[in-house]
């Protein structure tokens, strides 16, 4: 009897330890978050990560040759690489271009979680009718979710303007995916619902809570965000941690998950103003053609991305606890938010750790 009891105690102890070991093996690594003010930001070396040091200089040379101004890699929230090129500095602001769409998506989610808006409701519920030149019945089909998912049905061939004359009916909302600047109307929705300016709401609810700097500026009739590189990296880190900054849940995790998941069945590689890697097909701006395969074959399949004109990039890779930032001029003297540069760059990044 005594031997049986001792056996049972040993078995329970073994199972308990095994379960603890299993839990430790699957537990997510703790992310580091830099202080909200100041320049302190912990680092992690390539040596610590057991990456290939011989692959670093070819990556940096490539970035400089491709007209980059800055480049950062974070692992677990800590800086592994931070480089500036062509007289750009750590304090110099640069534009996010369409990578800033993800800021609008995030703040829209914050406004919804605060009960100010419902993204299922039509846009005209918040900013009134007549904000397009579409027939009223067609305009009233357009919801906030349609703006988030690029399925407004408005004509994308008329340029970037968002005056009523430039927002014309092309198809019923939800039936056509087209990359369109009309998403910016979400900023008007949030401003109207919060009874304050977009800038004020954005600064209070997002920018200041994660220690970003920067401002929205009107450039050629486009509202564009400007900041330094570390501010872009802070936003990437927030999204790596599913909207949570150092135990402060800034964006509801449910909205985060929806925003970084396929938002409609036309372009599988698009969420709520986020691009998604690793899907079976994708569409590009200014075309209705469906391309097979992943957008960036060299990059991890679970990566989601903020992509802007002239190759402004935020790459977020949950499986590697990685955030990658690139700011600069167009890599190949062209303007697309997505080009061969992305795949070539990820080939160079992969060489660091493969």
Buried (B, 14 or more C-beta within 10 A) or exposed (E): EEEEEEEEEEEEEEEEEEEEEEEEEEEEEEBBBBEEEEEEBEEBEBEEBEBEEEBBEEBBEBBBEBBBBBBBBBBBBBBBBBBBBEEBEEEBBBBBBBBBBBBBBBBBBBBBBEEBBBBEEBBBBBBEEEBBBBEEEBBBBBBBBBBBBBBBBBBBEBEEBBEEEBBBBBBBBBEBBBBBBBBBBBBBBBBBBBEEEBBEBBBEBBBEBBBBBBEBEEEEEBBBBBBBBBBBBBBBBBBBBBBBBBEEEBBBEEBBEBBBEBBBEBBBBBBBBBBBBBBEBBBBBEEEEBEEEBBBEBBBEBBBBBBBBBBBBBBBBBEBBBBBBBBBBBBBEEEBBBBEBBBBBBBBBBBBBE
